[in-house]
Amino acid sequence: LRQILNFGHTVGHAVESLSEFTLPHGYCVAIGMAQELQYLVKNRGLTQNEADFAINLIKAYGLPTQHNFSQEQIFEQMKRDKKTVNGKVAIIGISKLGEWCNENF
């Protein structure tokens, strides 16, 4: 259950590092959550409606959901994350809001 708290952190830490720590940690995690939700729509069966609902909640709290870095920059930085094992990047995956699983890609 502790891993659930990592939702958004893998991408968020990449954004935080690439921004040279000029963005607050919470903003970076919010961006990471939104980006991970879009990944899950494309790759793990989360519906776009569910992702949009969650992203709109993030926005409702005044948090950002976008970054200015390329996918390649983000992925390369994610490979340096402490949760990466044997070249596999770990994120918290969901296929339906309220459910989770540990994802490696």
VEXDREN-2710 file (C-alpha; in Angstrom, 1 decimal):
% VEXDREN-2710
k/r/px/py/pz
1/LEU/0.0/0.0/0.0
2/ARG/2.9/2.3/0.6
3/GLN/3.6/2.3/-3.2
4/ILE/0.3/4.0/-3.9
5/LEU/1.8/7.2/-2.4
6/ASN/4.4/7.1/-5.3
7/PHE/1.7/7.8/-7.9
8/GLY/3.0/10.7/-10.0
9/HIS/6.4/10.7/-8.3
10/THR/8.4/8.9/-11.0
11/VAL/7.6/11.4/-13.7
12/GLY/7.4/14.2/-11.2
13/HIS/11.0/13.6/-10.0
14/ALA/12.1/13.7/-13.6
15/VAL/10.4/17.0/-14.2
16/GLU/11.8/18.3/-10.9
17/SER/15.3/17.4/-11.9
18/LEU/15.0/18.7/-15.4
19/SER/13.7/22.0/-14.1
20/GLU/16.8/22.2/-12.0
21/PHE/14.6/22.2/-8.9
22/THR/13.0/25.5/-9.8
23/LEU/9.5/24.0/-9.7
24/PRO/8.0/23.0/-6.3
25/HIS/7.9/19.3/-5.5
26/GLY/4.1/19.2/-5.3
27/TYR/3.8/20.9/-8.7
28/CYS/6.1/18.3/-10.2
29/VAL/4.1/15.4/-8.7
30/ALA/0.9/16.9/-10.0
31/ILE/2.4/17.1/-13.5
32/GLY/3.7/13.5/-13.0
33/MET/0.2/12.3/-12.1
34/ALA/-1.4/13.9/-15.2
35/GLN/1.3/12.5/-17.4
36/GLU/1.1/9.0/-15.9
37/LEU/-2.7/9.1/-16.3
38/GLN/-2.2/9.8/-20.1
39/TYR/0.3/6.9/-20.3
40/LEU/-2.2/4.6/-18.6
41/VAL/-5.0/5.6/-21.1
42/LYS/-2.7/4.7/-24.0
43/ASN/-1.2/1.6/-22.5
44/ARG/-3.2/0.1/-19.7
45/GLY/-6.9/0.6/-20.5
46/LEU/-7.7/3.6/-18.3
47/THR/-10.6/5.4/-20.0
48/GLN/-10.0/8.9/-21.3
49/ASN/-13.0/10.0/-19.3
50/GLU/-11.5/8.7/-16.1
51/ALA/-8.2/10.4/-16.8
52/ASP/-9.9/13.7/-17.7
53/PHE/-11.9/13.5/-14.4
54/ALA/-8.7/13.0/-12.4
55/ILE/-6.7/15.7/-14.4
56/ASN/-9.6/18.2/-13.9
57/LEU/-9.4/17.5/-10.1
58/ILE/-5.7/18.3/-10.2
59/LYS/-6.4/21.5/-12.1
60/ALA/-9.2/22.4/-9.7
61/TYR/-6.7/22.7/-7.0
62/GLY/-4.6/25.1/-9.1
63/LEU/-1.9/22.6/-9.8
64/PRO/-0.1/22.3/-13.2
65/THR/-0.5/19.3/-15.4
66/GLN/1.9/20.1/-18.3
67/HIS/5.7/20.4/-18.6
68/ASN/8.0/21.7/-21.4
69/PHE/10.3/18.7/-21.7
70/SER/10.4/16.1/-24.4
71/GLN/9.3/12.5/-23.8
72/GLU/12.9/11.5/-24.4
73/GLN/14.2/13.9/-21.7
74/ILE/11.6/12.7/-19.3
75/PHE/12.3/9.0/-19.9
76/GLU/16.0/9.4/-19.7
77/GLN/15.7/11.2/-16.4
78/MET/13.2/8.5/-15.1
79/LYS/15.8/5.8/-15.8
80/ARG/17.9/7.5/-13.1
81/ASP/15.1/7.3/-10.5
82/LYS/15.9/5.3/-7.3
83/LYS/12.9/3.0/-8.1
84/THR/14.4/1.9/-11.4
85/VAL/15.7/-1.7/-11.2
86/ASN/17.6/-3.4/-14.0
87/GLY/16.6/-0.6/-16.5
88/LYS/12.9/-1.0/-15.7
89/VAL/11.2/2.2/-14.6
90/ALA/8.5/1.6/-11.9
91/ILE/5.3/3.6/-11.9
92/ILE/2.0/3.1/-10.1
93/GLY/-0.4/1.9/-12.7
94/ILE/-4.2/2.0/-12.7
95/SER/-6.7/0.6/-15.2
96/LYS/-9.7/2.1/-13.4
97/LEU/-9.9/4.9/-10.9
98/GLY/-9.7/3.5/-7.4
99/GLU/-7.6/0.4/-8.4
100/TRP/-3.8/0.2/-8.7
101/CYS/-0.9/-2.0/-9.6
102/ASN/2.8/-1.6/-9.7
103/GLU/4.0/-1.1/-13.4
104/ASN/7.4/-1.6/-14.8
105/PHE/8.3/-0.5/-18.3
END
